[in-house]
């Protein structure tokens, strides 16, 4: 089995995760001990990050390595990710959101 990292897609996933956390490239760089320019290169896919760098970025963004590298989630990762996204939201809005998701899930076979 062969695996090749798509560094452009990796950069897009890092940028998306960074923006969801409301971090600037500079702030992410500080969390990872990297320069703002280096973060920019990684996000554009013009620089190949080391394994250590990808691990540091994943940790800083509170995202799993497989989500960054493969853009895939297992069931546990989806729940952890959803929990982290909703943790600071208004509890009543979260309840309504979960009710909508539940209703959609019940009809998923009809979609």
C-alpha positions in Angstrom: 0.0 0.0 0.0 1.4 3.4 -1.0 0.6 6.6 0.7 1.6 10.1 -0.5 0.9 13.2 1.5 -0.9 16.0 -0.4 0.9 19.0 1.1 -1.4 21.5 -0.5 -4.5 19.8 1.0 -2.7 19.5 4.3 -2.1 23.2 4.3 -5.7 23.9 3.5 -6.8 21.7 6.4 -4.3 23.5 8.8 -5.6 26.9 7.7 -9.2 25.8 8.1 -8.5 24.4 11.6 -6.6 27.5 12.6 -9.4 29.8 11.4 -12.0 27.8 13.3 -9.9 28.4 16.4 -9.8 32.1 15.6 -6.0 32.1 15.5 -3.7 34.2 13.3 -0.7 32.6 11.6 1.4 34.5 14.1 -0.4 33.0 17.1 -0.2 29.5 15.7 3.5 30.0 15.0 4.0 31.1 18.6 2.2 28.0 19.9 4.4 25.8 17.7 7.6 27.7 18.0 7.5 28.4 14.3 7.8 31.7 12.3 4.7 33.3 10.8 6.3 32.9 7.4 6.8 29.1 8.0 3.2 28.7 8.9 2.2 30.6 5.8 4.4 28.3 3.6 2.9 25.2 5.2 -0.7 26.5 4.7 0.1 27.2 1.0 1.7 23.8 0.5 5.0 25.4 -0.5 7.0 23.9 2.3 7.1 20.3 3.5 6.6 20.2 7.3 8.5 17.7 9.4 6.7 15.1 11.4 7.5 17.1 14.6 6.0 20.2 13.0 2.8 18.5 12.0 2.5 17.0 15.5 3.0 20.4 17.1 0.4 22.0 14.8 -2.1 19.3 15.5 -1.6 19.7 19.3 -1.9 23.5 19.1 -5.1 23.2 17.0 -6.5 20.4 19.2 -7.0 18.2 16.1 -6.0 14.6 15.4 -3.1 13.8 13.1 -5.3 11.7 10.8 -7.7 14.6 10.4 -4.8 16.7 9.2 -3.0 14.2 7.1 -5.9 12.1 5.8 -8.9 14.5 6.3 -10.8 11.5 7.8 -12.4 11.1 11.2 -13.4 7.9 13.0 -16.5 8.1 15.2 -14.5 9.0 18.3 -12.7 11.9 16.5 -16.0 13.3 15.2 -17.5 13.4 18.7 -14.3 14.9 20.2 -14.1 17.5 17.4 -17.8 18.3 17.7 -17.5 18.6 21.5 -14.5 21.0 21.2 -16.4 23.2 18.6 -19.5 23.4 20.8 -17.9 23.8 24.2 -18.0 27.6 24.4 -21.4 28.0 22.7 -24.7 29.0 24.3 -26.1 25.9 25.9 -29.6 26.6 24.6 -28.3 26.9 21.0 -26.3 23.7 21.4 -29.5 21.9 22.6 -31.4 23.2 19.5 -28.4 22.2 17.2 -28.3 18.7 18.6 -32.1 18.4 18.2 -31.8 19.3 14.5 -28.9 16.9 14.1 -31.0 14.1 15.7 -33.9 14.9 13.5 -31.7 14.8 10.4 -30.0 11.5 11.5 -33.5 9.9 11.9 -34.2 10.7 8.2 -30.7 10.0 6.8 -31.9 7.0 4.8 -34.4 9.3 3.0 -31.8 11.8 2.0 
